[in-house]
Amino acid sequence: MAVRGLTTIKSSHGPRDTMNRLEAAVKARDMTVFARIDHSAGAAAAGLSLNPTELLIFGNARGGTPLMQTAQTIGIDLPLKALVWQDASGSTWLSYNDPAWLAQRHGLSGTEAPIGNLTGALDAVAKAAVAG
Protein backbone atom coordinates (compact mmCIF):
# COMPACT_ATOMS: atom_id res chain seq x y z
CA MET A 1 0.00 0.00 0.00
CA ALA A 2 2.40 2.67 -1.19
CA VAL A 3 1.06 6.21 -1.30
CA ARG A 4 3.54 8.88 -2.37
CA GLY A 5 4.60 11.03 0.58
CA LEU A 6 2.83 8.87 3.15
CA THR A 7 4.65 6.74 5.69
CA THR A 8 2.62 3.79 6.97
CA ILE A 9 3.82 1.33 9.59
CA LYS A 10 2.13 -1.64 11.19
CA SER A 11 1.42 -1.53 14.90
CA SER A 12 1.89 -4.33 17.41
CA HIS A 13 -1.10 -2.95 19.33
CA GLY A 14 -4.78 -2.38 18.73
CA PRO A 15 -6.05 0.98 17.48
CA ARG A 16 -6.89 2.54 20.87
CA ASP A 17 -3.63 1.42 22.49
CA THR A 18 -1.63 2.63 19.48
CA MET A 19 -3.28 6.05 19.62
CA ASN A 20 -2.83 6.31 23.39
CA ARG A 21 0.85 5.41 23.03
CA LEU A 22 1.24 7.91 20.19
CA GLU A 23 -0.34 10.70 22.21
CA ALA A 24 1.89 9.90 25.21
CA ALA A 25 5.01 9.89 23.00
CA VAL A 26 4.05 13.24 21.45
CA LYS A 27 3.55 14.82 24.88
CA ALA A 28 6.82 13.30 26.17
CA ARG A 29 8.65 15.21 23.39
CA ASP A 30 7.11 18.51 24.57
CA MET A 31 4.82 18.79 21.56
CA THR A 32 1.29 20.10 21.88
CA VAL A 33 -1.70 17.89 21.09
CA PHE A 34 -4.21 20.17 19.38
CA ALA A 35 -6.91 17.59 18.66
CA ARG A 36 -7.73 13.92 18.71
CA ILE A 37 -10.45 13.17 16.19
CA ASP A 38 -12.33 9.87 16.26
CA HIS A 39 -13.59 9.41 12.71
CA SER A 40 -15.28 6.14 13.66
CA ALA A 41 -17.36 7.88 16.32
CA GLY A 42 -18.33 10.54 13.79
CA ALA A 43 -19.39 7.87 11.35
CA ALA A 44 -21.43 6.09 14.04
CA ALA A 45 -23.15 9.36 14.96
CA ALA A 46 -24.21 9.64 11.31
CA GLY A 47 -25.52 6.07 11.32
CA LEU A 48 -22.56 4.74 9.33
CA SER A 49 -19.90 2.19 10.14
CA LEU A 50 -16.17 2.69 9.86
CA ASN A 51 -13.31 0.55 11.13
CA PRO A 52 -11.44 2.24 14.00
CA THR A 53 -9.87 5.40 12.54
CA GLU A 54 -8.49 8.18 14.71
CA LEU A 55 -6.44 11.28 13.84
CA LEU A 56 -4.02 13.08 16.13
CA ILE A 57 -3.08 16.68 15.32
CA PHE A 58 0.06 17.86 17.09
CA GLY A 59 3.12 20.01 16.80
CA ASN A 60 5.47 22.61 18.15
CA ALA A 61 5.90 26.17 16.91
CA ARG A 62 9.68 25.83 17.13
CA GLY A 63 9.50 23.09 14.51
CA GLY A 64 6.88 24.46 12.15
CA THR A 65 7.49 28.20 12.18
CA PRO A 66 10.86 28.10 10.35
CA LEU A 67 9.14 26.20 7.54
CA MET A 68 6.25 28.67 7.36
CA GLN A 69 8.74 31.55 7.34
CA THR A 70 10.09 30.05 4.11
CA ALA A 71 6.73 29.16 2.54
CA GLN A 72 3.56 30.04 4.41
CA THR A 73 1.57 27.58 2.31
CA ILE A 74 3.03 24.69 4.32
CA GLY A 75 0.70 25.90 7.06
CA ILE A 76 -2.03 23.90 5.28
CA ASP A 77 -0.10 20.75 6.26
CA LEU A 78 0.94 21.91 9.73
CA PRO A 79 0.49 21.12 12.54
CA LEU A 80 1.54 17.54 11.99
CA LYS A 81 -1.02 14.78 11.74
CA ALA A 82 -0.92 11.04 12.34
CA LEU A 83 -3.70 8.59 11.55
CA VAL A 84 -4.21 5.33 13.42
CA TRP A 85 -6.50 2.96 11.58
CA GLN A 86 -7.56 -0.67 11.44
CA ASP A 87 -7.91 -2.48 8.13
CA ALA A 88 -10.54 -5.07 7.20
CA SER A 89 -8.33 -7.94 8.40
CA GLY A 90 -7.96 -6.39 11.87
CA SER A 91 -4.39 -5.10 11.51
CA THR A 92 -3.62 -1.70 13.02
CA TRP A 93 -1.59 0.88 11.11
CA LEU A 94 -0.12 4.31 11.77
CA SER A 95 0.24 6.73 8.84
CA TYR A 96 1.74 10.21 8.57
CA ASN A 97 3.00 12.60 5.92
CA ASP A 98 6.73 12.47 5.20
CA PRO A 99 8.18 15.92 6.07
CA ALA A 100 10.55 15.76 3.08
CA TRP A 101 7.54 15.23 0.81
CA LEU A 102 5.80 18.21 2.43
CA ALA A 103 8.89 20.35 1.81
CA GLN A 104 8.93 19.28 -1.83
CA ARG A 105 5.20 19.87 -2.17
CA HIS A 106 5.62 23.47 -1.02
CA GLY A 107 8.88 24.13 -2.88
CA LEU A 108 10.94 24.64 0.26
CA SER A 109 14.70 24.92 -0.05
CA GLY A 110 17.33 25.57 2.59
CA THR A 111 15.17 23.91 5.24
CA GLU A 112 17.06 20.65 5.58
CA ALA A 113 17.68 21.10 9.32
CA PRO A 114 14.06 21.75 10.36
CA ILE A 115 12.82 19.02 7.99
CA GLY A 116 15.36 16.64 9.49
CA ASN A 117 14.18 17.55 12.98
CA LEU A 118 10.53 16.92 12.05
CA THR A 119 11.44 13.63 10.39
CA GLY A 120 13.33 12.49 13.48
CA ALA A 121 10.54 13.51 15.82
CA LEU A 122 7.86 11.77 13.75
CA ASP A 123 9.98 8.64 13.44
CA ALA A 124 10.53 8.54 17.21
CA VAL A 125 6.90 9.01 18.21
CA ALA A 126 5.70 6.54 15.57
CA LYS A 127 8.14 3.87 16.73
CA ALA A 128 7.11 4.44 20.35
CA ALA A 129 3.45 4.04 19.39
CA VAL A 130 3.76 0.81 17.39
CA ALA A 131 6.62 -1.03 19.13
CA GLY A 132 5.91 -4.38 20.71
C-alpha positions as CSV (number, residue, x, y, z in Angstrom):
1,M,0.0,0.0,0.0
2,A,2.4,2.7,-1.2
3,V,1.1,6.2,-1.3
4,R,3.5,8.9,-2.4
5,G,4.6,11.0,0.6
6,L,2.8,8.9,3.1
7,T,4.7,6.7,5.7
8,T,2.6,3.8,7.0
9,I,3.8,1.3,9.6
10,K,2.1,-1.6,11.2
11,S,1.4,-1.5,14.9
12,S,1.9,-4.3,17.4
13,H,-1.1,-3.0,19.3
14,G,-4.8,-2.4,18.7
15,P,-6.1,1.0,17.5
16,R,-6.9,2.5,20.9
17,D,-3.6,1.4,22.5
18,T,-1.6,2.6,19.5
19,M,-3.3,6.0,19.6
20,N,-2.8,6.3,23.4
21,R,0.8,5.4,23.0
22,L,1.2,7.9,20.2
23,E,-0.3,10.7,22.2
24,A,1.9,9.9,25.2
25,A,5.0,9.9,23.0
26,V,4.1,13.2,21.5
27,K,3.6,14.8,24.9
28,A,6.8,13.3,26.2
29,R,8.6,15.2,23.4
30,D,7.1,18.5,24.6
31,M,4.8,18.8,21.6
32,T,1.3,20.1,21.9
33,V,-1.7,17.9,21.1
34,F,-4.2,20.2,19.4
35,A,-6.9,17.6,18.7
36,R,-7.7,13.9,18.7
37,I,-10.5,13.2,16.2
38,D,-12.3,9.9,16.3
39,H,-13.6,9.4,12.7
40,S,-15.3,6.1,13.7
41,A,-17.4,7.9,16.3
42,G,-18.3,10.5,13.8
43,A,-19.4,7.9,11.4
44,A,-21.4,6.1,14.0
45,A,-23.2,9.4,15.0
46,A,-24.2,9.6,11.3
47,G,-25.5,6.1,11.3
48,L,-22.6,4.7,9.3
49,S,-19.9,2.2,10.1
50,L,-16.2,2.7,9.9
51,N,-13.3,0.6,11.1
52,P,-11.4,2.2,14.0
53,T,-9.9,5.4,12.5
54,E,-8.5,8.2,14.7
55,L,-6.4,11.3,13.8
56,L,-4.0,13.1,16.1
57,I,-3.1,16.7,15.3
58,F,0.1,17.9,17.1
59,G,3.1,20.0,16.8
60,N,5.5,22.6,18.1
61,A,5.9,26.2,16.9
62,R,9.7,25.8,17.1
63,G,9.5,23.1,14.5
64,G,6.9,24.5,12.2
65,T,7.5,28.2,12.2
66,P,10.9,28.1,10.3
67,L,9.1,26.2,7.5
68,M,6.3,28.7,7.4
69,Q,8.7,31.6,7.3
70,T,10.1,30.0,4.1
71,A,6.7,29.2,2.5
72,Q,3.6,30.0,4.4
73,T,1.6,27.6,2.3
74,I,3.0,24.7,4.3
75,G,0.7,25.9,7.1
76,I,-2.0,23.9,5.3
77,D,-0.1,20.8,6.3
78,L,0.9,21.9,9.7
79,P,0.5,21.1,12.5
80,L,1.5,17.5,12.0
81,K,-1.0,14.8,11.7
82,A,-0.9,11.0,12.3
83,L,-3.7,8.6,11.6
84,V,-4.2,5.3,13.4
85,W,-6.5,3.0,11.6
86,Q,-7.6,-0.7,11.4
87,D,-7.9,-2.5,8.1
88,A,-10.5,-5.1,7.2
89,S,-8.3,-7.9,8.4
90,G,-8.0,-6.4,11.9
91,S,-4.4,-5.1,11.5
92,T,-3.6,-1.7,13.0
93,W,-1.6,0.9,11.1
94,L,-0.1,4.3,11.8
95,S,0.2,6.7,8.8
96,Y,1.7,10.2,8.6
97,N,3.0,12.6,5.9
98,D,6.7,12.5,5.2
99,P,8.2,15.9,6.1
100,A,10.6,15.8,3.1
101,W,7.5,15.2,0.8
102,L,5.8,18.2,2.4
103,A,8.9,20.3,1.8
104,Q,8.9,19.3,-1.8
105,R,5.2,19.9,-2.2
106,H,5.6,23.5,-1.0
107,G,8.9,24.1,-2.9
108,L,10.9,24.6,0.3
109,S,14.7,24.9,0.0
110,G,17.3,25.6,2.6
111,T,15.2,23.9,5.2
112,E,17.1,20.6,5.6
113,A,17.7,21.1,9.3
114,P,14.1,21.7,10.4
115,I,12.8,19.0,8.0
116,G,15.4,16.6,9.5
117,N,14.2,17.6,13.0
118,L,10.5,16.9,12.0
119,T,11.4,13.6,10.4
120,G,13.3,12.5,13.5
121,A,10.5,13.5,15.8
122,L,7.9,11.8,13.8
123,D,10.0,8.6,13.4
124,A,10.5,8.5,17.2
125,V,6.9,9.0,18.2
126,A,5.7,6.5,15.6
127,K,8.1,3.9,16.7
128,A,7.1,4.4,20.4
129,A,3.5,4.0,19.4
130,V,3.8,0.8,17.4
131,A,6.6,-1.0,19.1
132,G,5.9,-4.4,20.7
